[in-house]
């Protein structure tokens, strides 16, 4: 896909997402090389959150379509996925960016601290991690974790792949937003 054409076509959201970190990650989504944005403004405030410095919605830079395109171009040929660490509290702005990722033929992922995936975002996602951080239960690499990482296309829970003694992924669908 031609990046310059997409830059011209991208329309800004009325409320932009902001991010405090952008990294290329190899472990967050199994089998994917992810361009990950830590979105600021999370309203959940999970005790022990490793990203508490990103809770303020005024923190960080605006994640515009132009910025996403520039980052995707910078890592073209390396990336297979874009991972949003948060942002579900602004579904319109997040949807626009996820749609742009689709146009770039990149897979999409969302880490949410909610116990469910907002249903409006599901059609735009390949992966979703749900559940608030609870230190006593551990992260998704722990068999006791309340958090779940789903491959939405294959309808699998991927947590067992990340355990110290890996096990096969199992069939599962994420919980949907309450009606």
GIZIJO-V260741 format. One record per pair of residues at least 12 apart in sequence whose C-alpha atoms are under 6 Angstrom apart, sorted by the first residue. I is the first residue (numbers start at 1). J is the second residue. D is the distance in whole Angstrom. If there is no record, write none. Layout:
I/J/D
I/J/D
//
This chain:
7/66/6
13/93/5
16/93/6
17/62/6
17/63/6
18/39/6
18/40/6
18/60/6
18/61/5
18/62/4
18/63/5
19/38/5
19/39/4
19/40/5
19/60/5
19/61/5
20/38/6
20/60/4
21/37/6
21/38/5
22/36/6
22/37/5
23/35/6
23/36/5
32/80/6
33/79/5
33/80/5
34/79/6
34/81/5
34/82/5
34/83/6
35/82/5
35/83/6
36/82/6
36/83/5
36/84/6
37/84/5
37/85/6
38/85/5
39/85/6
39/86/5
39/87/6
40/54/5
40/55/6
40/57/5
41/55/5
41/56/5
41/57/4
42/55/5
46/133/6
80/106/5
81/106/5
81/107/4
81/108/5
82/108/5
83/108/6
83/109/5
83/110/6
84/110/5
85/110/6
85/111/5
86/111/6
86/112/5
107/126/6
108/125/5
108/126/5
109/125/6
109/126/6
109/127/4
109/128/5
110/128/5
111/128/6
111/129/5
112/130/5
113/130/6
113/131/5
113/132/4
114/130/6
114/131/5
114/132/6
115/130/5
115/131/4
116/130/6
116/175/5
116/176/5
116/177/6
117/176/5
117/177/6
118/177/5
119/176/6
119/177/6
126/152/5
126/153/6
127/150/5
127/151/5
127/152/5
128/149/6
128/150/5
129/148/5
129/149/4
130/147/5
130/148/5
131/147/4
140/159/6
141/162/5
141/163/5
142/163/6
155/171/6
155/172/5
155/173/6
156/170/5
156/171/4
156/172/5
157/169/6
157/170/5
157/172/6
//
